């Protein structure tokens, strides 16, 4: 399994564990969305934590699956969309506990969440342009200012956990060995409160956000499909898989 889940004392945990980098294929993204939605309607779940084992939180999609068949972008896009929506629209608050790299689909998960706690080693990036794709900008813009998002998107440069905290995206930055306990402490504070009131509070807060996150992301996905029709898009994926520099002149 690419992930597992547990429930204890009102707190559900979804834990990614797909070595080496928690990069998921289309079926795995669909499974993550299904599990988070299922947890959201359980009466014994008051709050959900999403975290990971391994080198980092999530490297996004399985580029090898897309490299082998570009048409897989359609189910991959759907799996991403459904996962991010399952978090953002979930009736239960979702806390993400981040460590190591947070890339691509990892950004979508973080940007869809209610609360972010990060380890000191966490770093945030959107290498989409270098992978021949689009997407993630709407969720990144939920975390960071517009111009910072554009700089990250155009350059592929990363933001570290302390900078993310300074910019207001991250609630708390802690040592790696304190990450899970910190997320659980936050979750426990929420789990003690009235589930009905917390559910109403989340619905109310989501309803007053500027724009519709899912509509924005759906628009981005249209540009991903357009990008995949361009020869440079295939070249970026081939170069990544073959561990070489991309050549856009041939």
C-alpha positions in Angstrom: 0.0 0.0 0.0 1.2 3.5 -0.8 -0.5 4.7 2.4 -2.2 3.5 5.5 -4.7 5.0 7.9 -5.6 4.7 11.6 -8.1 6.2 14.0 -7.6 6.8 17.7 -9.3 9.1 20.2 -11.1 11.0 17.4 -7.9 11.6 15.4 -7.5 9.9 12.0 -4.0 9.7 10.5 -3.3 9.1 6.8 0.3 8.1 6.4 2.1 8.1 3.1 4.7 5.4 2.7 5.8 4.7 -0.9 9.6 4.7 -1.1 11.7 6.4 -2.3 9.9 9.7 -2.6 6.1 9.2 -2.1 5.3 9.9 -5.8 1.9 8.4 -6.5 0.4 7.0 -9.7 -3.2 7.6 -10.8 -4.7 4.7 -9.0 -2.9 5.6 -5.8 -4.1 9.2 -5.9 -7.6 7.9 -6.4 -7.2 5.7 -3.4 -5.9 8.6 -1.2 -9.0 10.7 -2.2 -11.4 7.8 -1.4 -9.8 7.2 2.0 -9.8 10.8 3.1 -13.5 11.2 2.0 -14.4 8.1 3.9 -12.7 9.3 7.1 -14.5 12.6 6.8 -18.0 11.0 7.2 -17.0 8.7 10.1 -18.6 9.8 13.4 -15.6 8.6 15.4 -13.3 10.9 13.4 -13.1 14.5 14.6 -9.9 15.7 12.9 -7.6 14.2 10.2 -3.8 14.3 10.1 -2.0 13.7 6.8 1.7 12.9 7.2 4.4 10.7 5.6 7.3 8.4 6.2 10.5 8.4 4.3 12.7 11.1 2.8 10.0 13.6 2.3 6.3 14.3 2.4 5.3 13.9 -1.2 7.1 14.4 -4.6 3.7 14.5 -6.5 2.9 12.3 -9.4 4.7 9.3 -10.7 6.5 10.8 -13.7 7.4 7.4 -15.0 3.7 6.6 -15.5 3.3 9.7 -17.5 6.5 9.2 -19.4 5.3 5.8 -20.5 1.9 7.1 -21.6 1.1 10.8 -21.7 -2.6 10.0 -21.9 -2.4 9.0 -18.3 -2.5 12.7 -17.5 -6.3 12.5 -17.5 -6.7 10.0 -14.6 -3.7 11.5 -12.8 -5.4 14.9 -13.0 -8.6 13.5 -11.7 -6.8 11.8 -8.8 -5.1 15.0 -7.9 -8.3 17.0 -8.1 -10.2 14.5 -6.1 -7.5 14.3 -3.4 -7.2 18.1 -2.9 -11.0 18.5 -2.9 -11.4 15.7 -0.3 -9.1 17.7 2.0 -10.4 21.2 1.3 -14.1 20.3 1.3 -13.8 17.6 4.0 -16.3 18.2 6.9 -13.5 17.6 9.3 -10.4 19.8 9.8 -7.3 18.5 8.1 -3.8 19.1 9.5 -0.8 18.3 7.3 2.5 17.5 9.0 5.3 18.1 6.5 8.9 17.1 6.3 11.6 17.0 3.6 10.4 17.8 0.1 6.9 19.1 -0.5 6.5 19.1 -4.3 3.8 19.1 -7.0 0.9 17.1 -5.6 2.4 17.6 -2.1 1.8 21.3 -2.6 -1.8 20.6 -3.6 -2.3 18.7 -0.4 -0.7 21.3 1.8 -2.5 24.2 0.1 -5.9 22.4 0.5 -5.3 21.7 4.2 -6.6 23.7 7.2 -3.4 23.8 9.2 0.2 23.2 8.3 2.9 22.1 10.7 6.4 21.6 9.3 9.7 20.2 10.4 12.8 22.3 10.1 13.9 20.2 7.1 10.8 20.9 5.1 11.0 22.7 1.7 8.3 23.7 -0.7 8.6 23.7 -4.5 6.7 23.5 -7.8 8.9 22.0 -10.5 5.9 21.7 -12.9 7.5 23.8 -15.6 10.5 21.5 -15.6 8.3 18.5 -15.9 6.2 19.7 -18.8 3.1 20.3 -16.8 1.0 23.0 -15.0 -1.1 22.9 -11.8 -0.6 23.7 -8.1 -0.6 27.4 -8.5 -4.0 27.9 -7.0 -3.0 25.9 -3.9 0.4 27.5 -3.7 -1.4 30.9 -3.8 -3.5 29.9 -0.9 -0.2 29.6 1.1 2.0 32.4 -0.3 1.7 35.9 -1.9 1.1 36.2 -5.6 4.5 37.4 -6.6 6.3 34.8 -4.5 4.2 32.1 -6.2 5.1 33.3 -9.6 8.8 33.5 -8.7 8.7 29.9 -7.4 6.7 28.7 -10.4 9.0 30.4 -13.1 12.3 29.5 -11.5 11.6 26.2 -9.7 13.3 27.5 -6.6 12.3 26.2 -3.2 11.1 27.9 0.0 12.3 26.5 3.3 10.1 25.9 6.3 11.2 29.0 8.2 10.5 31.2 5.2 7.1 29.5 4.8 6.4 30.3 8.4 7.5 33.9 8.0 5.0 34.2 5.0 2.2 32.8 7.1 1.6 29.4 5.5 3.0 27.3 8.3 1.5 27.4 11.8 4.6 26.0 13.5 8.1 24.8 12.6 9.6 22.1 14.8 12.5 19.6 14.8 11.9 16.5 12.8 11.6 14.3 15.8 8.8 16.5 17.2 6.7 16.8 14.1 4.2 13.9 14.6 3.7 14.7 18.3 3.1 18.4 17.5 0.5 17.5 14.9 -1.2 15.2 17.3 -1.2 17.8 20.0 -2.9 20.3 17.7 -5.4 17.6 16.6 -6.2 16.7 20.2 -7.2 20.3 20.9 -9.6 20.3 18.0 -10.9 16.8 18.8 -12.0 17.9 22.3 -14.4 20.4 20.9 -18.0 19.9 19.6 -17.8 18.0 16.3 -20.9 19.8 15.1 -19.5 23.3 15.8 -16.1 22.5 14.2 -17.8 21.1 11.1 -19.9 24.3 10.8 -16.9 26.4 11.4 -15.0 24.7 8.6 -17.9 25.0 6.2 -18.3 28.7 7.1 -14.6 29.5 6.7 -14.4 27.7 3.4 -17.5 29.5 2.1 -16.0 33.0 2.7 -12.7 32.3 1.0 -11.9 34.4 -2.1 -13.0 32.5 -5.2 -13.4 28.8 -5.5 -10.3 26.7 -5.1 -11.6 23.7 -7.0 -12.7 25.8 -10.0 -9.3 27.6 -10.0 -7.4 24.2 -10.0 -9.7 22.8 -12.7 -8.8 25.7 -14.9 -5.1 25.0 -14.3 -5.6 21.4 -15.3 -6.8 22.6 -18.7 -3.4 24.2 -19.2 -1.7 21.0 -18.1 -3.5 19.2 -20.9 -2.5 22.0 -23.3 1.1 21.7 -22.1 1.1 17.9 -22.7 0.4 18.5 -26.4 3.7 20.4 -26.8 6.8 18.5 -27.7 8.8 20.3 -25.0 6.5 18.7 -22.4 7.5 15.1 -23.5 11.2 16.2 -23.6 11.1 17.4 -20.0 9.7 14.1 -18.8 12.2 12.1 -20.9 15.1 14.1 -19.6 13.9 13.6 -16.0 13.6 9.8 -16.4 16.9 9.6 -18.3 18.6 11.8 -15.7 19.9 14.3 -18.3 19.5 18.0 -19.2 16.5 18.8 -21.4 17.2 19.8 -25.0 14.6 22.2 -26.4 16.4 22.9 -29.6 16.2 19.6 -31.4 
